[in-house]
Amino acid sequence: MDKKNFSEGVGQFLVRVLLVVLIVVGFNLFYFLKSRAVAVVPARSIVVSAEGKAVVSPDIAKISFSAVTEGKDPAVLQKENTKKMNDAIAYLKSRGIEAKDIKTSQYNLSPRYDYRASDGGRPVLSGYVLTQSVLVKVRKLEQAGEVLAGLTPLGINEINSLQFDIDDPEIFIQEARAQAFAKARAKAKEMARENGVRLGKVITFTESQGGYPRPYYDLKAGAISQESLPPVPTLEAGTQEVTVQVSATYELR
């Protein structure tokens, strides 16, 4: 055998040896990682769920209102509607409501049609309707009724909704979350005790928020009034519930 063939034979042998070594190491590493994965999630575990609640008193009111104007000339409609809404916004600001809490939510000009039998039931353009809507956040709840009463004399002819809400719900979500996890652990400890085992560490956990209702309230006429305003409605904000649901998996010993 010449020197060249000998060198090639040795090289091929070394390559085969290296492949065998890599395969053996690979199998060993696979079974090692598999055994470690099984050890991370114990076969003996328990899953419990619980709910936490925080009762909250709303601290803001959201009022949605509109100025709706009808007529045949769109330019005239726009002029009339703009004056109504500008007067309403100026009124809100005069009551201490900041510009950041006043938001235009709709501006819509649409044609209005009549369907006349004399024209064969075909639609006939009879005019236009201009609707401009605003959403305002009232941070002083006691002021909400006064705001509602003061809008209609300015030409606001549609109150769309009144909604009591929580400006920063995260504080109450944290409270409900802590309560839910405390309930879950107490439940897991009790179940472990009843079955003669000890509770270990938390392996996994999840959370979901049920949210809280944001009801719309009907307005009730009240006896409070001011000379420059119509009767101020009496508003009751009530309370709401913030809920958090959790699920936790505990190791059993």
C-alpha positions as CSV (number, residue, x, y, z in Angstrom):
1,M,0.0,0.0,0.0
2,D,1.5,3.3,-1.0
3,K,1.7,6.3,1.3
4,K,-1.3,8.1,-0.3
5,N,-3.7,5.2,0.0
6,F,-2.7,4.7,3.6
7,S,-3.4,8.3,4.5
8,E,-6.8,8.1,2.9
9,G,-7.7,5.0,4.7
10,V,-6.7,6.4,8.0
11,G,-8.8,9.5,7.3
12,Q,-11.9,7.5,6.5
13,F,-11.4,5.4,9.6
14,L,-11.2,8.5,11.8
15,V,-14.3,10.0,10.2
16,R,-16.3,6.8,11.0
17,V,-15.0,6.8,14.6
18,L,-16.0,10.4,15.0
19,L,-19.6,9.7,13.6
20,V,-20.0,6.9,16.1
21,V,-18.9,9.0,19.0
22,L,-21.3,11.8,18.0
23,I,-24.2,9.4,17.7
24,V,-23.5,7.9,21.1
25,V,-23.2,11.4,22.7
26,G,-26.4,12.5,21.0
27,F,-28.4,9.6,22.4
28,N,-27.0,10.1,25.9
29,L,-27.8,13.8,25.8
30,F,-31.4,13.1,24.5
31,Y,-32.1,10.7,27.4
32,F,-30.5,13.0,29.9
33,L,-32.7,15.9,28.9
34,K,-35.8,13.8,28.8
35,S,-35.2,12.6,32.3
36,R,-34.6,16.2,33.4
37,A,-37.9,17.3,31.8
38,V,-39.8,14.6,33.6
39,A,-38.3,15.6,36.9
40,V,-39.3,19.3,36.4
41,V,-43.0,18.4,36.2
42,P,-43.8,15.9,39.1
43,A,-46.3,13.2,38.4
44,R,-47.9,14.0,41.8
45,S,-49.6,17.4,41.5
46,I,-52.9,19.1,42.1
47,V,-54.7,21.8,40.1
48,V,-57.0,24.3,41.9
49,S,-58.9,27.4,40.8
50,A,-60.4,30.3,42.7
51,E,-62.0,33.7,42.1
52,G,-61.2,37.0,43.8
53,K,-63.5,40.0,44.0
54,A,-63.1,43.7,44.9
55,V,-66.2,45.8,45.4
56,V,-65.6,49.2,43.9
57,S,-67.5,52.5,43.9
58,P,-67.3,54.2,40.5
59,D,-65.3,57.4,40.5
60,I,-66.1,58.9,37.1
61,A,-69.1,59.3,34.8
62,K,-69.0,59.1,31.0
63,I,-71.7,61.0,29.2
64,S,-72.3,60.7,25.4
65,F,-74.5,63.4,23.8
66,S,-75.3,64.7,20.3
67,A,-76.6,67.7,18.5
68,V,-78.9,66.5,15.7
69,T,-79.9,69.1,13.1
70,E,-82.2,68.6,10.1
71,G,-82.8,70.7,7.0
72,K,-82.4,71.1,3.3
73,D,-79.2,73.1,3.1
74,P,-76.1,71.3,4.3
75,A,-74.2,74.5,4.8
76,V,-76.9,76.0,7.0
77,L,-77.1,72.7,8.9
78,Q,-73.4,72.8,9.6
79,K,-73.5,76.3,10.8
80,E,-76.4,75.7,13.2
81,N,-75.0,72.4,14.4
82,T,-71.5,73.8,15.0
83,K,-72.9,76.6,17.1
84,K,-74.8,74.2,19.3
85,M,-71.8,71.9,19.9
86,N,-69.4,74.8,20.4
87,D,-71.7,76.3,23.0
88,A,-72.0,72.9,24.7
89,I,-68.2,72.4,24.8
90,A,-67.7,75.9,26.2
91,Y,-70.2,75.1,28.9
92,L,-68.4,71.9,29.8
93,K,-65.1,73.8,30.1
94,S,-66.8,76.5,32.2
95,R,-67.7,73.7,34.7
96,G,-64.1,72.8,35.1
97,I,-63.9,69.9,32.7
98,E,-60.6,69.8,31.0
99,A,-60.2,69.5,27.2
100,K,-58.5,66.1,27.5
101,D,-61.8,64.7,28.9
102,I,-63.9,66.0,26.0
103,K,-63.8,63.9,22.8
104,T,-65.7,64.2,19.5
105,S,-66.9,60.6,18.8
106,Q,-69.0,61.2,15.7
107,Y,-69.6,63.7,12.9
108,N,-72.0,62.5,10.3
109,L,-73.9,64.3,7.5
110,S,-76.4,62.0,5.7
111,P,-79.2,62.5,3.2
112,R,-82.9,62.0,4.1
113,Y,-85.3,60.4,1.6
114,D,-89.0,60.2,1.4
115,Y,-90.7,57.4,-0.4
116,R,-93.9,58.7,-2.1
117,A,-96.5,56.6,-3.7
118,S,-97.1,59.4,-6.3
119,D,-93.5,58.8,-7.5
120,G,-93.9,55.1,-7.8
121,G,-92.3,54.4,-4.4
122,R,-89.0,55.8,-5.6
123,P,-86.8,57.6,-3.0
124,V,-87.0,61.4,-3.2
125,L,-84.3,63.6,-1.5
126,S,-86.1,65.7,1.1
127,G,-83.2,67.1,3.1
128,Y,-80.2,66.2,5.3
129,V,-79.4,65.2,8.8
130,L,-76.2,66.3,10.6
131,T,-75.2,64.5,13.8
132,Q,-72.3,65.5,15.9
133,S,-71.6,63.5,19.0
134,V,-69.3,64.1,22.0
135,L,-68.1,61.8,24.8
136,V,-67.2,63.6,28.0
137,K,-65.6,62.2,31.1
138,V,-66.9,63.9,34.4
139,R,-64.4,63.3,37.2
140,K,-66.6,64.7,39.9
141,L,-69.6,62.4,40.2
142,E,-71.7,65.0,42.0
143,Q,-71.3,67.2,38.9
144,A,-72.8,64.7,36.4
145,G,-76.4,65.7,36.9
146,E,-75.6,69.4,36.6
147,V,-73.8,68.7,33.3
148,L,-76.8,66.8,31.9
149,A,-79.2,69.5,32.9
150,G,-77.1,72.2,31.3
151,L,-76.7,70.6,27.9
152,T,-80.3,70.7,26.6
153,P,-80.8,74.5,26.8
154,L,-77.8,74.8,24.5
155,G,-79.4,72.8,21.7
156,I,-78.2,69.3,22.6
157,N,-81.2,67.2,21.7
158,E,-79.9,63.7,22.2
159,I,-78.4,62.2,25.3
160,N,-77.0,58.8,24.1
161,S,-75.8,57.3,27.4
162,L,-74.6,57.8,30.9
163,Q,-72.0,55.3,32.2
164,F,-70.4,55.1,35.6
165,D,-66.9,53.7,35.5
166,I,-63.6,53.3,37.3
167,D,-60.8,55.6,36.1
168,D,-57.9,53.3,37.2
169,P,-59.1,49.7,37.7
170,E,-55.6,48.2,38.0
171,I,-55.5,48.9,41.8
172,F,-58.7,46.9,42.3
173,I,-57.5,44.2,39.9
174,Q,-54.4,43.7,42.1
175,E,-56.6,43.4,45.2
176,A,-58.8,40.8,43.5
177,R,-55.8,38.9,42.2
178,A,-54.2,38.6,45.7
179,Q,-57.5,37.4,47.1
180,A,-57.9,34.8,44.4
181,F,-54.4,33.3,44.9
182,A,-54.9,33.2,48.6
183,K,-58.1,31.3,48.1
184,A,-56.4,28.9,45.7
185,R,-53.6,28.1,48.1
186,A,-56.0,27.6,51.0
187,K,-58.1,25.2,48.9
188,A,-55.1,23.3,47.8
189,K,-53.8,22.9,51.4
190,E,-57.2,21.7,52.5
191,M,-57.4,19.1,49.7
192,A,-53.8,17.9,50.4
193,R,-54.6,17.5,54.1
194,E,-57.8,15.5,53.4
195,N,-55.8,13.1,51.2
196,G,-52.8,12.7,53.6
197,V,-50.2,14.5,51.5
198,R,-48.2,17.7,51.9
199,L,-48.4,20.7,49.6
200,G,-45.3,21.7,47.7
201,K,-44.3,24.6,45.6
202,V,-46.3,26.2,42.7
203,I,-45.4,24.6,39.4
204,T,-47.6,26.7,37.0
205,F,-50.4,29.2,37.3
206,T,-52.7,31.2,35.0
207,E,-55.1,34.2,35.4
208,S,-58.1,35.5,33.6
209,Q,-60.1,38.7,34.4
210,G,-63.8,38.6,34.4
211,G,-63.9,42.3,34.2
212,Y,-66.6,44.4,35.8
213,P,-70.0,45.6,34.6
214,R,-70.2,49.1,33.3
215,P,-74.0,49.7,33.4
216,Y,-75.9,52.4,31.7
217,Y,-78.3,54.2,34.1
218,D,-81.7,55.7,33.5
219,L,-82.1,59.3,34.7
220,K,-84.5,60.0,37.6
221,A,-85.9,63.5,37.9
222,G,-84.9,65.1,41.2
223,A,-86.0,68.0,43.3
224,I,-82.7,69.9,43.1
225,S,-82.8,72.9,40.7
226,Q,-81.1,76.1,39.8
227,E,-82.7,79.2,38.3
228,S,-80.6,79.1,35.1
229,L,-81.0,75.3,34.6
230,P,-83.8,72.8,34.2
231,P,-84.3,70.3,37.1
232,V,-81.1,68.4,37.8
233,P,-81.5,64.6,37.6
234,T,-80.6,62.6,40.7
235,L,-78.0,60.0,39.7
236,E,-77.0,56.8,41.7
237,A,-73.7,55.3,40.8
238,G,-74.0,52.2,43.0
239,T,-71.1,49.8,43.2
240,Q,-69.4,47.4,40.9
241,E,-67.3,44.2,41.2
242,V,-63.9,43.6,39.8
243,T,-63.2,39.9,39.4
244,V,-60.1,37.8,38.7
245,Q,-60.0,34.0,38.2
246,V,-56.8,32.1,38.8
247,S,-55.7,28.5,38.3
248,A,-52.6,27.1,40.1
249,T,-50.8,23.8,39.9
250,Y,-49.1,22.7,43.1
251,E,-46.5,19.9,43.7
252,L,-47.5,17.2,46.1
253,R,-45.0,15.6,48.5
